[in-house]
Amino acid sequence: MPVTIDLRQAIIHKVHGQSEADLRHMIEGSVDGPEAALPGLGAVFEIMWKNLDTAKQDKLVTLLHEHLKTITLGSITS
């Protein structure tokens, strides 16, 4: 019987045990990269989010909110 894992598990399996440099390379290679990389960033973000205390989550949301105010829809690039 084949083993079936979901996308989240596959991504975590792929990055598990990587060095900090490898993780940075994966993140930097995914940012502004192909849309296929977005689920990987989402899974990594989820791991970070779950392990941040409320104050750090609040700070991250504030940072995102402030940045989003500076973006015009016409300036978004893929």
mmCIF file of the N, C-alpha and C atoms, coordinates in Angstrom:
data_MODEL
# 
_entry.id   MODEL 
# 
loop_
_atom_site.group_PDB 
_atom_site.id 
_atom_site.type_symbol 
_atom_site.label_atom_id 
_atom_site.label_alt_id 
_atom_site.label_comp_id 
_atom_site.label_asym_id 
_atom_site.label_entity_id 
_atom_site.label_seq_id 
_atom_site.pdbx_PDB_ins_code 
_atom_site.Cartn_x 
_atom_site.Cartn_y 
_atom_site.Cartn_z 
_atom_site.occupancy 
_atom_site.B_iso_or_equiv 
_atom_site.pdbx_formal_charge 
_atom_site.auth_seq_id 
_atom_site.auth_comp_id 
_atom_site.auth_asym_id 
_atom_site.auth_atom_id 
_atom_site.pdbx_PDB_model_num 
ATOM 1   N N  . MET A 1 1  ? 0.852  -1.176 0.000   1.00 0.00 ? 1  MET A N  1 
ATOM 2   C CA . MET A 1 1  ? 0.000  0.000  0.000   1.00 0.00 ? 1  MET A CA 1 
ATOM 3   C C  . MET A 1 1  ? 0.900  1.243  0.000   1.00 0.00 ? 1  MET A C  1 
ATOM 4   N N  . PRO A 1 2  ? 0.682  2.169  -0.960  1.00 0.00 ? 2  PRO A N  1 
ATOM 5   C CA . PRO A 1 2  ? 1.508  3.374  -1.009  1.00 0.00 ? 2  PRO A CA 1 
ATOM 6   C C  . PRO A 1 2  ? 1.213  4.311  0.155   1.00 0.00 ? 2  PRO A C  1 
ATOM 7   N N  . VAL A 1 3  ? 2.255  5.009  0.578   1.00 0.00 ? 3  VAL A N  1 
ATOM 8   C CA . VAL A 1 3  ? 2.101  5.997  1.644   1.00 0.00 ? 3  VAL A CA 1 
ATOM 9   C C  . VAL A 1 3  ? 1.690  7.320  0.997   1.00 0.00 ? 3  VAL A C  1 
ATOM 10  N N  . THR A 1 4  ? 0.648  7.938  1.536   1.00 0.00 ? 4  THR A N  1 
ATOM 11  C CA . THR A 1 4  ? 0.176  9.210  1.020   1.00 0.00 ? 4  THR A CA 1 
ATOM 12  C C  . THR A 1 4  ? 0.392  10.272 2.090   1.00 0.00 ? 4  THR A C  1 
ATOM 13  N N  . ILE A 1 5  ? 1.069  11.374 1.691   1.00 0.00 ? 5  ILE A N  1 
ATOM 14  C CA . ILE A 1 5  ? 1.236  12.491 2.612   1.00 0.00 ? 5  ILE A CA 1 
ATOM 15  C C  . ILE A 1 5  ? 0.667  13.734 1.940   1.00 0.00 ? 5  ILE A C  1 
ATOM 16  N N  . ASP A 1 6  ? 0.203  14.650 2.746   1.00 0.00 ? 6  ASP A N  1 
ATOM 17  C CA . ASP A 1 6  ? -0.352 15.869 2.175   1.00 0.00 ? 6  ASP A CA 1 
ATOM 18  C C  . ASP A 1 6  ? 0.777  16.848 1.855   1.00 0.00 ? 6  ASP A C  1 
ATOM 19  N N  . LEU A 1 7  ? 0.420  17.924 1.176   1.00 0.00 ? 7  LEU A N  1 
ATOM 20  C CA . LEU A 1 7  ? 1.403  18.911 0.732   1.00 0.00 ? 7  LEU A CA 1 
ATOM 21  C C  . LEU A 1 7  ? 2.180  19.492 1.908   1.00 0.00 ? 7  LEU A C  1 
ATOM 22  N N  . ARG A 1 8  ? 1.489  19.819 2.989   1.00 0.00 ? 8  ARG A N  1 
ATOM 23  C CA . ARG A 1 8  ? 2.139  20.396 4.173   1.00 0.00 ? 8  ARG A CA 1 
ATOM 24  C C  . ARG A 1 8  ? 3.206  19.432 4.705   1.00 0.00 ? 8  ARG A C  1 
ATOM 25  N N  . GLN A 1 9  ? 2.849  18.160 4.816   1.00 0.00 ? 9  GLN A N  1 
ATOM 26  C CA . GLN A 1 9  ? 3.804  17.166 5.313   1.00 0.00 ? 9  GLN A CA 1 
ATOM 27  C C  . GLN A 1 9  ? 4.988  17.013 4.360   1.00 0.00 ? 9  GLN A C  1 
ATOM 28  N N  . ALA A 1 10 ? 4.726  17.047 3.058   1.00 0.00 ? 10 ALA A N  1 
ATOM 29  C CA . ALA A 1 10 ? 5.791  16.910 2.069   1.00 0.00 ? 10 ALA A CA 1 
ATOM 30  C C  . ALA A 1 10 ? 6.784  18.072 2.176   1.00 0.00 ? 10 ALA A C  1 
ATOM 31  N N  . ILE A 1 11 ? 6.264  19.275 2.364   1.00 0.00 ? 11 ILE A N  1 
ATOM 32  C CA . ILE A 1 11 ? 7.129  20.449 2.481   1.00 0.00 ? 11 ILE A CA 1 
ATOM 33  C C  . ILE A 1 11 ? 7.965  20.371 3.750   1.00 0.00 ? 11 ILE A C  1 
ATOM 34  N N  . ILE A 1 12 ? 7.328  20.021 4.854   1.00 0.00 ? 12 ILE A N  1 
ATOM 35  C CA . ILE A 1 12 ? 8.063  19.900 6.115   1.00 0.00 ? 12 ILE A CA 1 
ATOM 36  C C  . ILE A 1 12 ? 9.130  18.812 6.003   1.00 0.00 ? 12 ILE A C  1 
ATOM 37  N N  . HIS A 1 13 ? 8.783  17.705 5.360   1.00 0.00 ? 13 HIS A N  1 
ATOM 38  C CA . HIS A 1 13 ? 9.759  16.628 5.158   1.00 0.00 ? 13 HIS A CA 1 
ATOM 39  C C  . HIS A 1 13 ? 10.953 17.126 4.347   1.00 0.00 ? 13 HIS A C  1 
ATOM 40  N N  . LYS A 1 14 ? 10.683 17.946 3.320   1.00 0.00 ? 14 LYS A N  1 
ATOM 41  C CA . LYS A 1 14 ? 11.751 18.455 2.452   1.00 0.00 ? 14 LYS A CA 1 
ATOM 42  C C  . LYS A 1 14 ? 12.702 19.393 3.197   1.00 0.00 ? 14 LYS A C  1 
ATOM 43  N N  . VAL A 1 15 ? 12.184 20.225 4.084   1.00 0.00 ? 15 VAL A N  1 
ATOM 44  C CA . VAL A 1 15 ? 13.041 21.203 4.769   1.00 0.00 ? 15 VAL A CA 1 
ATOM 45  C C  . VAL A 1 15 ? 13.574 20.708 6.113   1.00 0.00 ? 15 VAL A C  1 
ATOM 46  N N  . HIS A 1 16 ? 13.032 19.629 6.617   1.00 0.00 ? 16 HIS A N  1 
ATOM 47  C CA . HIS A 1 16 ? 13.464 19.104 7.914   1.00 0.00 ? 16 HIS A CA 1 
ATOM 48  C C  . HIS A 1 16 ? 14.940 18.748 7.868   1.00 0.00 ? 16 HIS A C  1 
ATOM 49  N N  . GLY A 1 17 ? 15.694 19.228 8.831   1.00 0.00 ? 17 GLY A N  1 
ATOM 50  C CA . GLY A 1 17 ? 17.106 18.910 8.936   1.00 0.00 ? 17 GLY A CA 1 
ATOM 51  C C  . GLY A 1 17 ? 18.021 19.798 8.103   1.00 0.00 ? 17 GLY A C  1 
ATOM 52  N N  . GLN A 1 18 ? 17.450 20.754 7.369   1.00 0.00 ? 18 GLN A N  1 
ATOM 53  C CA . GLN A 1 18 ? 18.294 21.653 6.583   1.00 0.00 ? 18 GLN A CA 1 
ATOM 54  C C  . GLN A 1 18 ? 18.998 22.648 7.503   1.00 0.00 ? 18 GLN A C  1 
ATOM 55  N N  . SER A 1 19 ? 20.133 23.113 7.051   1.00 0.00 ? 19 SER A N  1 
ATOM 56  C CA . SER A 1 19 ? 20.868 24.119 7.809   1.00 0.00 ? 19 SER A CA 1 
ATOM 57  C C  . SER A 1 19 ? 20.157 25.461 7.678   1.00 0.00 ? 19 SER A C  1 
ATOM 58  N N  . GLU A 1 20 ? 20.548 26.414 8.516   1.00 0.00 ? 20 GLU A N  1 
ATOM 59  C CA . GLU A 1 20 ? 19.977 27.756 8.411   1.00 0.00 ? 20 GLU A CA 1 
ATOM 60  C C  . GLU A 1 20 ? 20.278 28.361 7.042   1.00 0.00 ? 20 GLU A C  1 
ATOM 61  N N  . ALA A 1 21 ? 21.471 28.118 6.521   1.00 0.00 ? 21 ALA A N  1 
ATOM 62  C CA . ALA A 1 21 ? 21.826 28.635 5.190   1.00 0.00 ? 21 ALA A CA 1 
ATOM 63  C C  . ALA A 1 21 ? 20.939 28.017 4.113   1.00 0.00 ? 21 ALA A C  1 
ATOM 64  N N  . ASP A 1 22 ? 20.673 26.714 4.231   1.00 0.00 ? 22 ASP A N  1 
ATOM 65  C CA . ASP A 1 22 ? 19.789 26.051 3.263   1.00 0.00 ? 22 ASP A CA 1 
ATOM 66  C C  . ASP A 1 22 ? 18.372 26.612 3.333   1.00 0.00 ? 22 ASP A C  1 
ATOM 67  N N  . LEU A 1 23 ? 17.885 26.850 4.557   1.00 0.00 ? 23 LEU A N  1 
ATOM 68  C CA . LEU A 1 23 ? 16.542 27.414 4.715   1.00 0.00 ? 23 LEU A CA 1 
ATOM 69  C C  . LEU A 1 23 ? 16.475 28.813 4.115   1.00 0.00 ? 23 LEU A C  1 
ATOM 70  N N  . ARG A 1 24 ? 17.491 29.621 4.357   1.00 0.00 ? 24 ARG A N  1 
ATOM 71  C CA . ARG A 1 24 ? 17.540 30.966 3.780   1.00 0.00 ? 24 ARG A CA 1 
ATOM 72  C C  . ARG A 1 24 ? 17.536 30.881 2.255   1.00 0.00 ? 24 ARG A C  1 
ATOM 73  N N  . HIS A 1 25 ? 18.319 29.981 1.711   1.00 0.00 ? 25 HIS A N  1 
ATOM 74  C CA . HIS A 1 25 ? 18.385 29.814 0.257   1.00 0.00 ? 25 HIS A CA 1 
ATOM 75  C C  . HIS A 1 25 ? 17.015 29.415 -0.300  1.00 0.00 ? 25 HIS A C  1 
ATOM 76  N N  . MET A 1 26 ? 16.326 28.506 0.389   1.00 0.00 ? 26 MET A N  1 
ATOM 77  C CA . MET A 1 26 ? 14.999 28.071 -0.040  1.00 0.00 ? 26 MET A CA 1 
ATOM 78  C C  . MET A 1 26 ? 14.023 29.243 -0.012  1.00 0.00 ? 26 MET A C  1 
ATOM 79  N N  . ILE A 1 27 ? 14.049 30.018 1.052   1.00 0.00 ? 27 ILE A N  1 
ATOM 80  C CA . ILE A 1 27 ? 13.137 31.162 1.176   1.00 0.00 ? 27 ILE A CA 1 
ATOM 81  C C  . ILE A 1 27 ? 13.456 32.211 0.117   1.00 0.00 ? 27 ILE A C  1 
ATOM 82  N N  . GLU A 1 28 ? 14.723 32.584 -0.008  1.00 0.00 ? 28 GLU A N  1 
ATOM 83  C CA . GLU A 1 28 ? 15.102 33.609 -0.977  1.00 0.00 ? 28 GLU A CA 1 
ATOM 84  C C  . GLU A 1 28 ? 14.844 33.152 -2.407  1.00 0.00 ? 28 GLU A C  1 
ATOM 85  N N  . GLY A 1 29 ? 14.979 31.858 -2.661  1.00 0.00 ? 29 GLY A N  1 
ATOM 86  C CA . GLY A 1 29 ? 14.693 31.332 -3.988  1.00 0.00 ? 29 GLY A CA 1 
ATOM 87  C C  . GLY A 1 29 ? 13.208 31.275 -4.296  1.00 0.00 ? 29 GLY A C  1 
ATOM 88  N N  . SER A 1 30 ? 12.397 31.270 -3.257  1.00 0.00 ? 30 SER A N  1 
ATOM 89  C CA . SER A 1 30 ? 10.942 31.203 -3.434  1.00 0.00 ? 30 SER A CA 1 
ATOM 90  C C  . SER A 1 30 ? 10.308 32.580 -3.530  1.00 0.00 ? 30 SER A C  1 
ATOM 91  N N  . VAL A 1 31 ? 10.877 33.562 -2.829  1.00 0.00 ? 31 VAL A N  1 
ATOM 92  C CA . VAL A 1 31 ? 10.340 34.918 -2.860  1.00 0.00 ? 31 VAL A CA 1 
ATOM 93  C C  . VAL A 1 31 ? 10.531 35.470 -4.268  1.00 0.00 ? 31 VAL A C  1 
ATOM 94  N N  . ASP A 1 32 ? 9.469  35.986 -4.828  1.00 0.00 ? 32 ASP A N  1 
ATOM 95  C CA . ASP A 1 32 ? 9.457  36.479 -6.211  1.00 0.00 ? 32 ASP A CA 1 
ATOM 96  C C  . ASP A 1 32 ? 9.751  35.381 -7.222  1.00 0.00 ? 32 ASP A C  1 
ATOM 97  N N  . GLY A 1 33 ? 9.667  34.142 -6.792  1.00 0.00 ? 33 GLY A N  1 
ATOM 98  C CA . GLY A 1 33 ? 9.887  33.017 -7.690  1.00 0.00 ? 33 GLY A CA 1 
ATOM 99  C C  . GLY A 1 33 ? 8.583  32.551 -8.305  1.00 0.00 ? 33 GLY A C  1 
ATOM 100 N N  . PRO A 1 34 ? 8.585  31.362 -8.828  1.00 0.00 ? 34 PRO A N  1 
ATOM 101 C CA . PRO A 1 34 ? 7.372  30.839 -9.453  1.00 0.00 ? 34 PRO A CA 1 
ATOM 102 C C  . PRO A 1 34 ? 6.258  30.644 -8.419  1.00 0.00 ? 34 PRO A C  1 
ATOM 103 N N  . GLU A 1 35 ? 5.031  30.776 -8.886  1.00 0.00 ? 35 GLU A N  1 
ATOM 104 C CA . GLU A 1 35 ? 3.890  30.631 -7.975  1.00 0.00 ? 35 GLU A CA 1 
ATOM 105 C C  . GLU A 1 35 ? 3.847  29.262 -7.324  1.00 0.00 ? 35 GLU A C  1 
ATOM 106 N N  . ALA A 1 36 ? 4.450  28.276 -7.963  1.00 0.00 ? 36 ALA A N  1 
ATOM 107 C CA . ALA A 1 36 ? 4.482  26.932 -7.380  1.00 0.00 ? 36 ALA A CA 1 
ATOM 108 C C  . ALA A 1 36 ? 5.225  26.916 -6.044  1.00 0.00 ? 36 ALA A C  1 
ATOM 109 N N  . ALA A 1 37 ? 6.064  27.921 -5.790  1.00 0.00 ? 37 ALA A N  1 
ATOM 110 C CA . ALA A 1 37 ? 6.810  27.990 -4.536  1.00 0.00 ? 37 ALA A CA 1 
ATOM 111 C C  . ALA A 1 37 ? 5.971  28.531 -3.389  1.00 0.00 ? 37 ALA A C  1 
ATOM 112 N N  . LEU A 1 38 ? 4.854  29.176 -3.687  1.00 0.00 ? 38 LEU A N  1 
ATOM 113 C CA . LEU A 1 38 ? 4.054  29.814 -2.630  1.00 0.00 ? 38 LEU A CA 1 
ATOM 114 C C  . LEU A 1 38 ? 3.536  28.843 -1.571  1.00 0.00 ? 38 LEU A C  1 
ATOM 115 N N  . PRO A 1 39 ? 3.082  27.646 -1.920  1.00 0.00 ? 39 PRO A N  1 
ATOM 116 C CA . PRO A 1 39 ? 2.663  26.731 -0.846  1.00 0.00 ? 39 PRO A CA 1 
ATOM 117 C C  . PRO A 1 39 ? 3.795  26.401 0.128   1.00 0.00 ? 39 PRO A C  1 
ATOM 118 N N  . GLY A 1 40 ? 5.018  26.308 -0.376  1.00 0.00 ? 40 GLY A N  1 
ATOM 119 C CA . GLY A 1 40 ? 6.158  26.043 0.505   1.00 0.00 ? 40 GLY A CA 1 
ATOM 120 C C  . GLY A 1 40 ? 6.381  27.175 1.486   1.00 0.00 ? 40 GLY A C  1 
ATOM 121 N N  . LEU A 1 41 ? 6.299  28.406 0.977   1.00 0.00 ? 41 LEU A N  1 
ATOM 122 C CA . LEU A 1 41 ? 6.440  29.557 1.863   1.00 0.00 ? 41 LEU A CA 1 
ATOM 123 C C  . LEU A 1 41 ? 5.309  29.590 2.887   1.00 0.00 ? 41 LEU A C  1 
ATOM 124 N N  . GLY A 1 42 ? 4.120  29.227 2.449   1.00 0.00 ? 42 GLY A N  1 
ATOM 125 C CA . GLY A 1 42 ? 2.980  29.203 3.363   1.00 0.00 ? 42 GLY A CA 1 
ATOM 126 C C  . GLY A 1 42 ? 3.173  28.191 4.482   1.00 0.00 ? 42 GLY A C  1 
ATOM 127 N N  . ALA A 1 43 ? 3.677  27.020 4.139   1.00 0.00 ? 43 ALA A N  1 
ATOM 128 C CA . ALA A 1 43 ? 3.902  25.988 5.157   1.00 0.00 ? 43 ALA A CA 1 
ATOM 129 C C  . ALA A 1 43 ? 4.988  26.420 6.135   1.00 0.00 ? 43 ALA A C  1 
ATOM 130 N N  . VAL A 1 44 ? 6.042  27.056 5.616   1.00 0.00 ? 44 VAL A N  1 
ATOM 131 C CA . VAL A 1 44 ? 7.119  27.545 6.485   1.00 0.00 ? 44 VAL A CA 1 
ATOM 132 C C  . VAL A 1 44 ? 6.596  28.664 7.375   1.00 0.00 ? 44 VAL A C  1 
ATOM 133 N N  . PHE A 1 45 ? 5.803  29.578 6.796   1.00 0.00 ? 45 PHE A N  1 
ATOM 134 C CA . PHE A 1 45 ? 5.212  30.655 7.585   1.00 0.00 ? 45 PHE A CA 1 
ATOM 135 C C  . PHE A 1 45 ? 4.332  30.087 8.700   1.00 0.00 ? 45 PHE A C  1 
ATOM 136 N N  . GLU A 1 46 ? 3.559  29.055 8.382   1.00 0.00 ? 46 GLU A N  1 
ATOM 137 C CA . GLU A 1 46 ? 2.680  28.445 9.376   1.00 0.00 ? 46 GLU A CA 1 
ATOM 138 C C  . GLU A 1 46 ? 3.483  27.914 10.570  1.00 0.00 ? 46 GLU A C  1 
ATOM 139 N N  . ILE A 1 47 ? 4.607  27.274 10.283  1.00 0.00 ? 47 ILE A N  1 
ATOM 140 C CA . ILE A 1 47 ? 5.459  26.759 11.362  1.00 0.00 ? 47 ILE A CA 1 
ATOM 141 C C  . ILE A 1 47 ? 5.942  27.912 12.241  1.00 0.00 ? 47 ILE A C  1 
ATOM 142 N N  . MET A 1 48 ? 6.409  28.984 11.593  1.00 0.00 ? 48 MET A N  1 
ATOM 143 C CA . MET A 1 48 ? 6.892  30.139 12.369  1.00 0.00 ? 48 MET A CA 1 
ATOM 144 C C  . MET A 1 48 ? 5.756  30.742 13.188  1.00 0.00 ? 48 MET A C  1 
ATOM 145 N N  . TRP A 1 49 ? 4.601  30.954 12.557  1.00 0.00 ? 49 TRP A N  1 
ATOM 146 C CA . TRP A 1 49 ? 3.464  31.592 13.216  1.00 0.00 ? 49 TRP A CA 1 
ATOM 147 C C  . TRP A 1 49 ? 3.061  30.829 14.472  1.00 0.00 ? 49 TRP A C  1 
ATOM 148 N N  . LYS A 1 50 ? 2.988  29.509 14.353  1.00 0.00 ? 50 LYS A N  1 
ATOM 149 C CA . LYS A 1 50 ? 2.571  28.684 15.493  1.00 0.00 ? 50 LYS A CA 1 
ATOM 150 C C  . LYS A 1 50 ? 3.553  28.761 16.655  1.00 0.00 ? 50 LYS A C  1 
ATOM 151 N N  . ASN A 1 51 ? 4.803  29.143 16.358  1.00 0.00 ? 51 ASN A N  1 
ATOM 152 C CA . ASN A 1 51 ? 5.820  29.161 17.397  1.00 0.00 ? 51 ASN A CA 1 
ATOM 153 C C  . ASN A 1 51 ? 6.196  30.560 17.866  1.00 0.00 ? 51 ASN A C  1 
ATOM 154 N N  . LEU A 1 52 ? 5.441  31.555 17.427  1.00 0.00 ? 52 LEU A N  1 
ATOM 155 C CA . LEU A 1 52 ? 5.652  32.929 17.896  1.00 0.00 ? 52 LEU A CA 1 
ATOM 156 C C  . LEU A 1 52 ? 4.693  33.231 19.041  1.00 0.00 ? 52 LEU A C  1 
ATOM 157 N N  . ASP A 1 53 ? 5.173  33.979 20.015  1.00 0.00 ? 53 ASP A N  1 
ATOM 158 C CA . ASP A 1 53 ? 4.249  34.415 21.060  1.00 0.00 ? 53 ASP A CA 1 
ATOM 159 C C  . ASP A 1 53 ? 3.344  35.504 20.478  1.00 0.00 ? 53 ASP A C  1 
ATOM 160 N N  . THR A 1 54 ? 2.295  35.823 21.191  1.00 0.00 ? 54 THR A N  1 
ATOM 161 C CA . THR A 1 54 ? 1.295  36.770 20.707  1.00 0.00 ? 54 THR A CA 1 
ATOM 162 C C  . THR A 1 54 ? 1.892  38.133 20.380  1.00 0.00 ? 54 THR A C  1 
ATOM 163 N N  . ALA A 1 55 ? 2.837  38.597 21.178  1.00 0.00 ? 55 ALA A N  1 
ATOM 164 C CA . ALA A 1 55 ? 3.450  39.904 20.923  1.00 0.00 ? 55 ALA A CA 1 
ATOM 165 C C  . ALA A 1 55 ? 4.193  39.913 19.585  1.00 0.00 ? 55 ALA A C  1 
ATOM 166 N N  . LYS A 1 56 ? 4.901  38.834 19.277  1.00 0.00 ? 56 LYS A N  1 
ATOM 167 C CA . LYS A 1 56 ? 5.618  38.760 18.003  1.00 0.00 ? 56 LYS A CA 1 
ATOM 168 C C  . LYS A 1 56 ? 4.642  38.598 16.836  1.00 0.00 ? 56 LYS A C  1 
ATOM 169 N N  . GLN A 1 57 ? 3.564  37.851 17.049  1.00 0.00 ? 57 GLN A N  1 
ATOM 170 C CA . GLN A 1 57 ? 2.538  37.748 16.012  1.00 0.00 ? 57 GLN A CA 1 
ATOM 171 C C  . GLN A 1 57 ? 1.943  39.127 15.730  1.00 0.00 ? 57 GLN A C  1 
ATOM 172 N N  . ASP A 1 58 ? 1.642  39.870 16.795  1.00 0.00 ? 58 ASP A N  1 
ATOM 173 C CA . ASP A 1 58 ? 1.093  41.219 16.637  1.00 0.00 ? 58 ASP A CA 1 
ATOM 174 C C  . ASP A 1 58 ? 2.058  42.110 15.866  1.00 0.00 ? 58 ASP A C  1 
ATOM 175 N N  . LYS A 1 59 ? 3.334  42.026 16.195  1.00 0.00 ? 59 LYS A N  1 
ATOM 176 C CA . LYS A 1 59 ? 4.336  42.841 15.512  1.00 0.00 ? 59 LYS A CA 1 
ATOM 177 C C  . LYS A 1 59 ? 4.413  42.474 14.032  1.00 0.00 ? 59 LYS A C  1 
ATOM 178 N N  . LEU A 1 60 ? 4.355  41.195 13.732  1.00 0.00 ? 60 LEU A N  1 
ATOM 179 C CA . LEU A 1 60 ? 4.390  40.743 12.341  1.00 0.00 ? 60 LEU A CA 1 
ATOM 180 C C  . LEU A 1 60 ? 3.171  41.230 11.568  1.00 0.00 ? 60 LEU A C  1 
ATOM 181 N N  . VAL A 1 61 ? 1.997  41.143 12.181  1.00 0.00 ? 61 VAL A N  1 
ATOM 182 C CA . VAL A 1 61 ? 0.777  41.626 11.531  1.00 0.00 ? 61 VAL A CA 1 
ATOM 183 C C  . VAL A 1 61 ? 0.862  43.133 11.293  1.00 0.00 ? 61 VAL A C  1 
ATOM 184 N N  . THR A 1 62 ? 1.370  43.871 12.262  1.00 0.00 ? 62 THR A N  1 
ATOM 185 C CA . THR A 1 62 ? 1.531  45.322 12.106  1.00 0.00 ? 62 THR A CA 1 
ATOM 186 C C  . THR A 1 62 ? 2.489  45.632 10.976  1.00 0.00 ? 62 THR A C  1 
ATOM 187 N N  . LEU A 1 63 ? 3.604  44.935 10.928  1.00 0.00 ? 63 LEU A N  1 
ATOM 188 C CA . LEU A 1 63 ? 4.586  45.132 9.861   1.00 0.00 ? 63 LEU A CA 1 
ATOM 189 C C  . LEU A 1 63 ? 3.970  44.850 8.496   1.00 0.00 ? 63 LEU A C  1 
ATOM 190 N N  . LEU A 1 64 ? 3.246  43.761 8.379   1.00 0.00 ? 64 LEU A N  1 
ATOM 191 C CA . LEU A 1 64 ? 2.578  43.413 7.127   1.00 0.00 ? 64 LEU A CA 1 
ATOM 192 C C  . LEU A 1 64 ? 1.539  44.464 6.757   1.00 0.00 ? 64 LEU A C  1 
ATOM 193 N N  . HIS A 1 65 ? 0.741  44.868 7.728   1.00 0.00 ? 65 HIS A N  1 
ATOM 194 C CA . HIS A 1 65 ? -0.301 45.869 7.494   1.00 0.00 ? 65 HIS A CA 1 
ATOM 195 C C  . HIS A 1 65 ? 0.303  47.168 6.993   1.00 0.00 ? 65 HIS A C  1 
ATOM 196 N N  . GLU A 1 66 ? 1.376  47.624 7.627   1.00 0.00 ? 66 GLU A N  1 
ATOM 197 C CA . GLU A 1 66 ? 2.027  48.860 7.216   1.00 0.00 ? 66 GLU A CA 1 
ATOM 198 C C  . GLU A 1 66 ? 2.602  48.741 5.811   1.00 0.00 ? 66 GLU A C  1 
ATOM 199 N N  . HIS A 1 67 ? 3.191  47.609 5.502   1.00 0.00 ? 67 HIS A N  1 
ATOM 200 C CA . HIS A 1 67 ? 3.766  47.418 4.178   1.00 0.00 ? 67 HIS A CA 1 
ATOM 201 C C  . HIS A 1 67 ? 2.677  47.369 3.103   1.00 0.00 ? 67 HIS A C  1 
ATOM 202 N N  . LEU A 1 68 ? 1.586  46.687 3.394   1.00 0.00 ? 68 LEU A N  1 
ATOM 203 C CA . LEU A 1 68 ? 0.505  46.576 2.414   1.00 0.00 ? 68 LEU A CA 1 
ATOM 204 C C  . LEU A 1 68 ? -0.089 47.936 2.064   1.00 0.00 ? 68 LEU A C  1 
ATOM 205 N N  . LYS A 1 69 ? -0.048 48.869 3.017   1.00 0.00 ? 69 LYS A N  1 
ATOM 206 C CA . LYS A 1 69 ? -0.565 50.212 2.731   1.00 0.00 ? 69 LYS A CA 1 
ATOM 207 C C  . LYS A 1 69 ? 0.277  50.934 1.688   1.00 0.00 ? 69 LYS A C  1 
ATOM 208 N N  . THR A 1 70 ? 1.535  50.527 1.509   1.00 0.00 ? 70 THR A N  1 
ATOM 209 C CA . THR A 1 70 ? 2.422  51.204 0.569   1.00 0.00 ? 70 THR A CA 1 
ATOM 210 C C  . THR A 1 70 ? 2.359  50.619 -0.839  1.00 0.00 ? 70 THR A C  1 
ATOM 211 N N  . ILE A 1 71 ? 1.665  49.514 -0.986  1.00 0.00 ? 71 ILE A N  1 
ATOM 212 C CA . ILE A 1 71 ? 1.621  48.827 -2.278  1.00 0.00 ? 71 ILE A CA 1 
ATOM 213 C C  . ILE A 1 71 ? 0.404  49.303 -3.066  1.00 0.00 ? 71 ILE A C  1 
ATOM 214 N N  . THR A 1 72 ? 0.644  49.635 -4.313  1.00 0.00 ? 72 THR A N  1 
ATOM 215 C CA . THR A 1 72 ? -0.472 49.890 -5.209  1.00 0.00 ? 72 THR A CA 1 
ATOM 216 C C  . THR A 1 72 ? -0.648 48.632 -6.061  1.00 0.00 ? 72 THR A C  1 
ATOM 217 N N  . LEU A 1 73 ? -1.883 48.321 -6.379  1.00 0.00 ? 73 LEU A N  1 
ATOM 218 C CA . LEU A 1 73 ? -2.137 47.072 -7.097  1.00 0.00 ? 73 LEU A CA 1 
ATOM 219 C C  . LEU A 1 73 ? -1.401 47.009 -8.427  1.00 0.00 ? 73 LEU A C  1 
ATOM 220 N N  . GLY A 1 74 ? -1.198 48.137 -9.082  1.00 0.00 ? 74 GLY A N  1 
ATOM 221 C CA . GLY A 1 74 ? -0.474 48.145 -10.329 1.00 0.00 ? 74 GLY A CA 1 
ATOM 222 C C  . GLY A 1 74 ? 1.011  47.859 -10.180 1.00 0.00 ? 74 GLY A C  1 
ATOM 223 N N  . SER A 1 75 ? 1.528  47.949 -8.937  1.00 0.00 ? 75 SER A N  1 
ATOM 224 C CA . SER A 1 75 ? 2.975  47.739 -8.735  1.00 0.00 ? 75 SER A CA 1 
ATOM 225 C C  . SER A 1 75 ? 3.318  46.302 -8.368  1.00 0.00 ? 75 SER A C  1 
ATOM 226 N N  . ILE A 1 76 ? 2.297  45.462 -8.227  1.00 0.00 ? 76 ILE A N  1 
ATOM 227 C CA . ILE A 1 76 ? 2.546  44.069 -7.857  1.00 0.00 ? 76 ILE A CA 1 
ATOM 228 C C  . ILE A 1 76 ? 3.096  43.345 -9.081  1.00 0.00 ? 76 ILE A C  1 
ATOM 229 N N  . THR A 1 77 ? 4.239  42.673 -8.877  1.00 0.00 ? 77 THR A N  1 
ATOM 230 C CA . THR A 1 77 ? 4.846  41.920 -9.962  1.00 0.00 ? 77 THR A CA 1 
ATOM 231 C C  . THR A 1 77 ? 4.837  40.447 -9.616  1.00 0.00 ? 77 THR A C  1 
ATOM 232 N N  . SER A 1 78 ? 4.846  39.644 -10.623 1.00 0.00 ? 78 SER A N  1 
ATOM 233 C CA . SER A 1 78 ? 4.884  38.198 -10.384 1.00 0.00 ? 78 SER A CA 1 
ATOM 234 C C  . SER A 1 78 ? 6.265  37.656 -10.594 1.00 0.00 ? 78 SER A C  1 
# 
